[in-house]
């Protein structure tokens, strides 16, 4: 019997593809996107492009600081030291990459205007309504109506596991929870917050049709074989990478 050439590391996601995609977005020609599972090794720009079947695309990443700054990425190489939590572009050949390990990675696309975006939304970014900011910038910069946007909210810690203090959960629920108990479940001195649901509400409130907002992937905390979780593994946990961009025409 033929021996395997290498034994997979225990951190390789067993039996899974590296990338999870939004099925409905397969209909958008030229769009490249994916939410990674746990990365077996850190991805470089070259290996990210190659594994998404988009070799030669320039990968932009940020120094994410839990704020709501969103930057426009051009075709020139930007410094990964740039501090922001969101990126938008209409350039071809450019990939936008967000790193997360519990926070919500958000990808956006407006197919007919060839605009894409990637956001990082932890509780602080959510409190600062980074989702609403992104929709606002798209409207101002590209005259995009919210109804022209498609949104995917990637693998992140779920309401099942994300325990936070009342001082964090209550204001988010009051402002964005729409009275839905699933978004904030107070229990004793703390409570459980569904960050993905709160971000979804922000997009709905901004005017994005519910049918154009997808949840992709499960709770990162509940699925240690597939995802890193900062809550479970500590600050030194690795990160998932979520990527979006346009293939060259
Ligand atoms: Zn969970």
Boltz pocket constraint, residues with backbone or C-beta under 6 A from the ligand:
constraints:
  - pocket:
      binder: B
      contacts: [[A, 157], [A, 158], [A, 159], [A, 160], [A, 161], [A, 162], [A, 219], [A, 220], [A, 221], [A, 222]]
      max_distance: 6.0
